[in-house]
Amino acid sequence: MVSIPKSVHRERIEENIDIFDFELSEAEMGEVASLDRGASEIVDHGDPAFIHTIGTMRIHG
């Protein structure tokens, strides 16, 4: 799971970046681990066609 914080206010951006101000208990870690279904919900990372597509992508900036 990835979080992409969004804000236009400097103070909120700094708060959003500070992600190391808490700890999960063993029980909470167990709950997070139980969410793993062993497969991606979006793409099949084992699909050769997908891997080829990702491998050939270029970022233009």
Z-matrix of the N, CA and C atoms (Angstrom, degrees):
N
C 1 1.431
C 2 1.525 1 107.62
N 3 1.306 2 115.53 1 135.50
C 4 1.459 3 120.92 2 -179.87
C 5 1.516 4 108.66 3 -126.81
N 6 1.304 5 115.24 4 137.23
C 7 1.454 6 120.57 5 176.23
C 8 1.520 7 109.01 6 -109.53
N 9 1.316 8 116.58 7 132.37
C 10 1.460 9 121.29 8 177.04
C 11 1.522 10 106.89 9 -115.67
N 12 1.340 11 116.37 10 98.36
C 13 1.463 12 118.81 11 -178.13
C 14 1.517 13 111.99 12 -68.87
N 15 1.317 14 116.01 13 144.55
C 16 1.458 15 120.66 14 -179.79
C 17 1.520 16 109.06 15 -130.35
N 18 1.289 17 115.66 16 129.48
C 19 1.452 18 120.85 17 173.88
C 20 1.526 19 108.23 18 -165.74
N 21 1.308 20 115.86 19 158.42
C 22 1.462 21 121.14 20 174.72
C 23 1.519 22 110.91 21 -110.52
N 24 1.331 23 116.61 22 -1.65
C 25 1.458 24 121.69 23 -178.38
C 26 1.529 25 109.82 24 -101.74
N 27 1.331 26 115.86 25 125.76
C 28 1.461 27 121.43 26 -175.98
C 29 1.535 28 112.60 27 -51.83
N 30 1.328 29 116.49 28 -44.70
C 31 1.459 30 119.92 29 -178.02
C 32 1.525 31 111.52 30 -61.01
N 33 1.326 32 117.86 31 -42.26
C 34 1.460 33 122.10 32 -179.96
C 35 1.530 34 110.70 33 -69.02
N 36 1.323 35 116.71 34 -38.28
C 37 1.467 36 120.39 35 177.69
C 38 1.525 37 109.12 36 -60.68
N 39 1.325 38 116.90 37 -45.82
C 40 1.462 39 120.81 38 179.09
C 41 1.525 40 111.10 39 -62.99
N 42 1.332 41 117.66 40 -40.44
C 43 1.467 42 120.94 41 177.15
C 44 1.526 43 110.52 42 -64.40
N 45 1.321 44 116.93 43 -41.15
C 46 1.465 45 121.16 44 -179.20
C 47 1.521 46 112.21 45 -65.93
N 48 1.313 47 116.99 46 -32.86
C 49 1.466 48 121.22 47 -179.70
C 50 1.523 49 111.31 48 -73.72
N 51 1.320 50 117.76 49 -28.86
C 52 1.460 51 122.10 50 -177.66
C 53 1.523 52 109.82 51 -77.16
N 54 1.331 53 116.09 52 82.76
C 55 1.468 54 121.18 53 -175.22
C 56 1.522 55 112.92 54 -97.55
N 57 1.318 56 118.23 55 1.55
C 58 1.459 57 120.81 56 -176.25
C 59 1.526 58 112.51 57 -105.64
N 60 1.333 59 116.83 58 28.38
C 61 1.455 60 119.97 59 -177.63
C 62 1.528 61 112.71 60 -102.74
N 63 1.344 62 117.08 61 23.86
C 64 1.459 63 120.48 62 177.85
C 65 1.526 64 109.42 63 -153.52
N 66 1.313 65 116.02 64 166.38
C 67 1.459 66 122.29 65 176.17
C 68 1.516 67 108.64 66 -133.73
N 69 1.328 68 116.26 67 146.74
C 70 1.455 69 121.34 68 175.02
C 71 1.520 70 108.75 69 -96.36
N 72 1.318 71 116.10 70 140.23
C 73 1.460 72 120.50 71 176.44
C 74 1.530 73 109.10 72 -74.14
N 75 1.317 74 116.75 73 169.11
C 76 1.461 75 121.22 74 176.74
C 77 1.532 76 110.31 75 -59.52
N 78 1.336 77 116.14 76 -40.18
C 79 1.469 78 120.00 77 179.19
C 80 1.529 79 110.86 78 -63.78
N 81 1.333 80 116.67 79 -42.08
C 82 1.471 81 120.48 80 178.75
C 83 1.524 82 110.69 81 -66.09
N 84 1.328 83 116.40 82 -40.33
C 85 1.470 84 119.60 83 177.21
C 86 1.535 85 110.11 84 -61.82
N 87 1.335 86 116.39 85 -38.22
C 88 1.460 87 120.39 86 176.88
C 89 1.522 88 112.02 87 -63.45
N 90 1.323 89 116.13 88 -39.11
C 91 1.464 90 120.44 89 177.90
C 92 1.523 91 110.86 90 -64.34
N 93 1.333 92 116.91 91 -43.39
C 94 1.460 93 120.80 92 178.07
C 95 1.530 94 109.79 93 -62.39
N 96 1.332 95 117.25 94 -45.52
C 97 1.459 96 121.46 95 -179.43
C 98 1.527 97 111.27 96 -61.72
N 99 1.313 98 117.52 97 -32.45
C 100 1.462 99 120.45 98 -178.71
C 101 1.526 100 112.18 99 -69.51
N 102 1.322 101 117.44 100 -15.87
C 103 1.462 102 121.17 101 178.81
C 104 1.524 103 112.58 102 -76.29
N 105 1.335 104 117.22 103 -17.59
C 106 1.463 105 121.77 104 -178.38
C 107 1.517 106 109.93 105 -69.20
N 108 1.310 107 116.19 106 117.18
C 109 1.464 108 121.56 107 179.25
C 110 1.521 109 111.60 108 -95.77
N 111 1.327 110 116.46 109 -0.30
C 112 1.453 111 120.42 110 177.50
C 113 1.516 112 114.35 111 80.72
N 114 1.319 113 116.60 112 6.82
C 115 1.467 114 120.32 113 179.74
C 116 1.521 115 108.53 114 -153.66
N 117 1.314 116 115.82 115 153.01
C 118 1.453 117 120.68 116 178.16
C 119 1.520 118 110.47 117 -71.79
N 120 1.297 119 116.33 118 142.27
C 121 1.458 120 121.10 119 176.43
C 122 1.531 121 111.36 120 -83.61
N 123 1.331 122 117.03 121 -15.35
C 124 1.457 123 120.78 122 -173.06
C 125 1.524 124 111.77 123 -106.83
N 126 1.305 125 116.97 124 -50.72
C 127 1.462 126 121.03 125 -178.02
C 128 1.518 127 110.20 126 -136.19
N 129 1.308 128 115.73 127 159.63
C 130 1.459 129 121.40 128 175.50
C 131 1.522 130 107.48 129 -95.46
N 132 1.339 131 115.92 130 103.06
C 133 1.456 132 120.39 131 -177.51
C 134 1.518 133 112.40 132 -68.13
N 135 1.300 134 117.88 133 -9.64
C 136 1.459 135 122.00 134 176.49
C 137 1.519 136 112.75 135 -94.16
N 138 1.330 137 117.19 136 -0.89
C 139 1.463 138 122.21 137 -179.37
C 140 1.521 139 109.59 138 -79.95
N 141 1.339 140 117.92 139 114.90
C 142 1.472 141 120.53 140 -178.41
C 143 1.529 142 113.48 141 -55.29
N 144 1.319 143 118.20 142 -35.69
C 145 1.468 144 120.33 143 -179.73
C 146 1.530 145 110.57 144 -65.80
N 147 1.329 146 116.93 145 -39.99
C 148 1.462 147 120.41 146 177.99
C 149 1.522 148 110.42 147 -65.53
N 150 1.323 149 116.82 148 -46.14
C 151 1.462 150 120.79 149 179.82
C 152 1.527 151 110.07 150 -59.64
N 153 1.319 152 117.54 151 -41.79
C 154 1.464 153 120.97 152 178.30
C 155 1.530 154 110.52 153 -62.53
N 156 1.320 155 116.53 154 -44.11
C 157 1.467 156 120.49 155 -179.68
C 158 1.521 157 111.03 156 -61.06
N 159 1.316 158 117.04 157 -46.97
C 160 1.468 159 121.09 158 179.45
C 161 1.518 160 110.24 159 -64.19
N 162 1.324 161 116.64 160 -41.36
C 163 1.460 162 121.23 161 -178.17
C 164 1.510 163 114.37 162 -65.97
N 165 1.310 164 116.66 163 -23.17
C 166 1.471 165 119.93 164 -178.01
C 167 1.520 166 113.16 165 -101.93
N 168 1.346 167 117.31 166 0.72
C 169 1.465 168 120.44 167 179.32
C 170 1.525 169 110.34 168 -72.25
N 171 1.297 170 116.46 169 144.18
C 172 1.464 171 122.66 170 176.87
C 173 1.515 172 108.78 171 -126.22
N 174 1.310 173 115.08 172 137.44
C 175 1.465 174 120.37 173 177.87
C 176 1.518 175 107.35 174 -94.71
N 177 1.307 176 114.46 175 125.43
C 178 1.460 177 120.45 176 178.79
C 179 1.505 178 108.72 177 -108.91
N 180 1.304 179 116.74 178 131.25
C 181 1.449 180 117.92 179 -177.79
C 182 1.427 181 111.83 180 -139.46
